[in-house]
Amino acid sequence: MQKIISAVAIGMLFFSCHGPREIAGVNNLSSGDKKDGWHLLFDGKTTKGWHKYGSEKIGSAWKIKDGY
């Protein structure tokens, strides 16, 4: 039991120390998700499709830096 708890703790530590760009598949939809009509809110590169409430643009304050 102790080995299982240790393995879980190490896994949690690993995933908490790495950003989304370092974990494969974090910003992807499965084929089933796509079939169900889901869409990503962020493509990991641009602000394409983003806008402020009541406006067509997001404003100059919003920037994409290092994929975030």
C-alpha positions in Angstrom: 0.0 0.0 0.0 2.8 2.4 0.8 4.4 1.8 -2.6 1.1 2.8 -4.3 0.8 5.9 -2.2 4.4 6.9 -3.0 3.8 6.3 -6.8 0.7 8.5 -6.7 2.5 11.2 -4.8 5.4 11.2 -7.3 3.0 11.3 -10.2 1.1 14.3 -8.7 4.4 16.1 -8.0 5.5 15.5 -11.6 2.4 16.8 -13.2 2.2 19.8 -10.9 5.7 20.9 -11.8 5.3 20.9 -15.5 3.4 23.5 -17.5 0.7 22.6 -20.0 3.1 22.8 -23.0 5.2 20.1 -21.4 2.4 17.5 -21.1 1.4 16.0 -24.4 -2.2 16.2 -25.4 -3.4 18.7 -22.8 -4.9 21.2 -25.3 -6.4 18.6 -27.6 -9.9 17.2 -28.2 -10.5 13.6 -28.8 -12.4 12.6 -32.0 -15.4 11.9 -29.8 -15.3 15.4 -28.3 -15.1 16.9 -31.8 -18.0 14.7 -33.0 -20.0 15.9 -30.0 -19.4 19.5 -31.1 -16.8 20.6 -28.6 -14.3 23.4 -29.5 -11.2 24.5 -27.8 -11.3 28.0 -26.3 -7.5 28.5 -26.8 -5.4 27.1 -29.7 -2.2 27.5 -27.8 -0.9 30.2 -30.2 -3.3 33.0 -30.9 -6.3 34.8 -29.6 -8.3 33.9 -32.7 -12.0 33.8 -31.8 -11.6 35.8 -28.6 -13.5 39.0 -27.9 -14.7 41.1 -25.0 -18.3 41.2 -24.0 -20.1 43.6 -26.4 -17.0 44.1 -28.6 -15.4 42.4 -31.6 -11.9 42.7 -30.3 -10.1 41.6 -27.0 -8.1 44.8 -26.5 -4.4 45.4 -26.4 -3.9 44.2 -22.8 -4.4 40.5 -23.8 -1.2 38.8 -25.0 -0.1 35.3 -25.7 3.3 34.6 -24.3 5.1 31.2 -24.4 1.8 29.4 -25.3 -0.1 30.8 -22.4 
